[in-house]
């Protein structure tokens, strides 16, 4: 029992910075959700059940553009497929005897940041460590969304427009550090931008819906990159 409590407390401690970052990003999501017509309950429900910035922002864009349900589902599956790989990696760090119940709860809270701190834990990963991270990270994301939606109802349109730029700042903060240290990633980012522009301006491609564009570009670019530049496997002990 003491081992579980220590693991849980350690997870809570490491989850606090994640929660703070989540609040800031989710605040922007809440503002955009308000602009897209979602009420506070719908926006928070989306955050609690989805728990993925890239997936939620993409989903919100598709919802706002009246995309078909099938497009939203397929786009979410593709965008969030990385969590399958993260879960596979963490499954190698937990005790093989860990019950399905614990594995299911852990899988719900696996995000990029939760995976990052969890996979760095020395030795075997205690499920209660992940629970500790989740118990502060998830509310941070949900509360940020709620405050964003509420602020969207109070703040002036000009201020909301200014705050919505934070989304683009977040995206730049994600891709720039990766691109600076990796020429392959930098090249793929440029290719993604060029192809996205092509889909937006070329008459023959303009008729394609936003959801289908995301699906095509994601599969095309990620698939070719994975085939041409495969990532070496890492082991987690």
Secondary structure, DSSP 8 states (H G I E B T S, - for coil): -HHHHHHHHHHHHHHHHHHHHHHHHHHHHHHHHHHTT--HHHHHHHHHHH--HHHHHHHHHHHHTT--HHHHHHHHHHHTTHHHHHHHHHHTTS-TT--HHHHHHHHHT--HHHHHHHHTSSSS--HHHHHHHHHHHHHHHHHHHHHHHHHHHHS-HHHHHHHHTHHHHHHHHHHHHHHHT-HHHHHHHHHHHHHHHHHHH-HHHHTS-HHHHHHHHHHHHHHHHHHHS--------
